[in-house]
Amino acid sequence: MTVIVRDVRAPDAEGFARVRRAALPFMLATAEQLAFDWAHAHPDSHYRPLVAVTEDGGIVGTAQVGIAHDAPRPGIGYANVYVDPARLGLGAGTLLLRAAEEYLAERGARTVYSWVLDEPANHAWAGRRGYTSSRSAHFLRLDLTTAELPPLQDPPAGVELRTAEDFAADPRPLFELDAVTTADEPGDVGVELADYAHWRETTWEHPLLDRALTTVALVDGVPAAFSAAQTDGLGRYASGMTGTAPAFRGRGLAKLAKNASLHRARAAGCVEAFTGNDAGNGPMLAINEWFGYEIGATEVRYVRTIG
């Protein structure tokens, strides 16, 4: 069966989301979210989503391709390729990766990173294409219908729990908290959040962000920790990011915020909770295990020098 690779078109959003959900059931993916991401990509990211389609037009593979424009050093590209598990063996992954690498090289990328599910066949596939393994990360799942969440507790003196909705008039304090917690998040690329306007457009207004479930811990009125919540309208909840500003760490504020968010999520009808952790982020893994999350799958990040 012939497979071709092309740029996405607006009607592809549902098929793109279907493949992503099939390949990565521990991540939220909706047509609305994808269309939003495609329309709001930062110009400096040179973002180019691709699809692999069969002769009948069916989407069998996807790729998210772009430049890590917010990384501290230039020349870093990414190509995350996923193929429908029911349509493996057609060559879709190889064609997607080849197109992605050519595109990134033309835009000055010298290094390409790609996530690969931790399975022997995938490791071999990446190795044959010149990639070497870097770090790993876990997908975790919590069944909210049966989980015994830690009981809610009153915040300690000077600490107040609020939701993101309370910052609707001015979300800049949450941007600043997001930036300072993201700055030292474990990773091999790194991210520097400095563009408030873009953050407000693409994070604060993102269709998956659930402001009613996103919880912020304030210490003496200052945002100190938060747990960002995403929902897809299908009963699935994901922690977009949970973090604490360096000056407030070691006080259990992230646990406090995440616990409140999970309780709200269950009350709102969510039945599954997902999150992801770098394998080397011991403190956050310990927190999630304390909540009852279990590892559902692991991804390994592979890297290749192309220039």
N, C-alpha and C positions, 0 to 999 in steps of 0.2 A: 504494500500500500504506500503510495507516494505521500510524503509529508513535506510541507513548505513552511518557512518561517517568515513572518511579516510583522509590521507594527500593529498594535492594537487599534481597534475601531470602537466607537461608542457602544455598538450592540454586543461587543465581546465581553463586557463587564460580568455578566452572569456566568458565562462559560469559564472565564478566568477565575472567578470566585469558586466555582464548582471544583476545578482542578486543585486550587489551593486547599480547600477543605478536605479533599480526598487525600492529598499528599501530606498535609499537615493538620490533622484533626484537632490539634491542641492550640490552634491559633484561630482568631476570629477573622472571617473574610466574607464581606457582603459586596454585592454589585454597587450599592450606593457608596460604600467606603472607597472602593477601587476607583470609581469615576471621580470622586472627590480628590483622591491622591494624584491621579493623572492630571487633573485640571490645575492643581495647586503646587505642583513640584517647583522647587526653587530653580530659577534659570541657571544658576551656577552648577547645579547637579547634573545637567544634561540628561535628565531622567528619560529613559526609553523602555517602556514595557513592551515585551515581545510575546507573540503566541506562535505555537506550532500547530498547524491545522492539517487535517487530512483532505482527501479529494472532495469529500462531501461537505467540507466546511466545519467539521467538528473540531473543537479545540482539545488537543491531547497533551499539550505542554505549555508552560509559561516561563517567563524570565523577567526578573526585575533588574534593570541594568542602569548604572549611573556612576557619577563621580562623588566621592565622599567630600563634598565641598566644605563641610563644617569640621573636618579633621584638622588637627594642628599642623600636619605636613601635607604638601600637595602631592598630586600624582597617584592617589589611591582610588581605584575603581572597585566596583562590586558587581557580581553577576550571580544572582540567586536563581537557580534553575530547578523547576519542579515539574515532574511528569505524572500524569494520571496513572496510579498504580495498575489500573486495569488495561492500560495501553502501552506498557513497556515493550521494548524490543523493536520499535519502529524507527529508531534513530533520532527521535525528537530532541532528546537531551543534547546529543552531540551537535546537531544543527543549531540549536539555541545558543549553546556555549560558544561555538565558532563565530556566530554573528555578533554575540555580545563582546567577545574579545577584540574583534576587528573594529567595532564601533568605539570601544574604550581606548584602543591604541591611537585611533585618529584624533581623540580628544585629550591626548597627553598623559593617559594613565601609564604608569610604569609597573604598578603592582595591582593584581586583581585578587580579591577575596571572594570566596563562595562557601555557603553553608551546605553541608552534606549530612544526611541522616546517617547515624552511626550503625551502618550495616556493612558486612564484608563486601558485597557487590558494589556498593557506592564508594567505599574506600578504593577498591581496585579501579573503578571507573575514573575517579579523580587522579589517581596516581598515573594511569596511562596517558593522561593529558597534561602531565608535567606539574601537577599540583602537589604540595606537601602539607601535611597536617599542622595546624597551629593550636588553637585552644578548643575547648568544648563547652557546651551549654546544655542545660536540661530543660525539658518541658515538664511541668508539673500539673496535676489535676486534683481537684477536690470535689467530691460529690456533696453538694449542698443539701440534698434531700435526706442524707443519713449522717452527715458529719456532726460531731459533737463540738461545736465551736466553743472556744473559751468564753466563759460568762462575761458580760459587759461589766466594766468597773468604772466607778467615778474617777475622772481625771485627778491627778494630784494637784495640790495648791498651785495656783498660777498658770495652770494648763487648761486650755479650752479646746473642745473639738467643734469644728465648723465644717460645712460642705463647700464645694467649689461654687455653688450657687450664691453663696454669701459674698463672693468676690466678683459678681457679674458686672458691677459698675466699674471696677478697676482691677483686672486680673494681673497687673504687673507684679505685685508681691509674689504671686504663684510662679510667674516666669522666673523671677530672681531665685526662688527656692529650687525650681527645676534645674536652673543653670548650675547652681553651686553643688547640687547633689549629683548631677550628671557628669560633672567635670572629673570626678575621681571614681566613676563607675568602672569596674574591671573590664578590660578589653584590649585588643591589639591594634586598634585604629584610633580610638579616642574621639570625643565630641566636644566642641566648644559652642555653647549656645550664646549668641551675641546679638541676634537679630530679633528684637521683640515683635516688630510688625509681622515678620514671617511666622514666628511662634504663635502669635495670636490668630493669624489666618489659618494655619495648618494644624495646630495642636488644640488651641482653645475652641475653635469652631469645628473641629473634626466630628463627623457624624457618629463615630463610635464612643466618643467621650461622654460619659454619664456624669454630669455635674452634681446630680442629687446623691450619687453614691461615692463620688470622689471626696475623700475626707482629709482635712487639714488639722494638724495639732499646732495651736498657738501657745507660746510661752510668754506670758506678760504682754500679750497682744501682738507678738512677732511670730509670723509663720516659721515653724521650726522643723516640721516633718509632714509628710503627706503620703497618701496612697491613692494614685490615680486609677479610676475605674473605667472600664470600657464594657459596653453591652451591645449585643447585636439584634435584640428584639426576638430572639429565638430561645430565650432562657439561658443563654451563655454569657458569662461574666469573665473578664480578664483584668488582671492587674497590669496597667500600662507601665507603671513605674512606682516604686515605693522607696522613699529615701529620707534621710535626715541631714540637715545642715551640719557641717563639721562641729560647730560650736555647741551643738545640743546632743551629740551622740552619747550613747551609753546610759540613757535614761529611759529606754523602753518606749519612746514616742512613736517609732515606726510600728511596733506591735499594736499600740493603742489605736492608731489611725486605721491600720489594716483590719483589726478586729471589728471596729465600728462599721467599716465599709462592708465587710462580709456579712455582718448581721443585717444591715440594710438591704444588701443584695438578696438574701434569702427571703426577707419580708416582702421584697418587690417581685418575687416569683422566679428568681434565677435558680436553676437546678444544677448547673455545673460552673465551677470556677477554675480558671487556668492562670498560670503564671510561668515565667521563665527565669532561669538563674544561670549566670556564668558558673561553670563547675568549680572555679576557684573562689567564689564568693561565699565562703563558709558562714559568715554571720547571717546572710539573708537566707541561705539554705536551711540553717538551723531554725530561723523564724518560721519558714514555711512548713517545715516538718512539725513544728510545735502546733501549727494550725491543723495538721492532718493531711497536708498535700503529699502526694506520692509521685515519684518520677514516672512519667508515661513514655518518654522517648528522649533521646539525646542526639544533638547535632554536633558535628565537628566542623570547625572553620578551616578551610583549605586556602592556600595562598600560592600564587605563581607570579614570577617576574616576567613581564612581557616587553620591557623596554629599558 
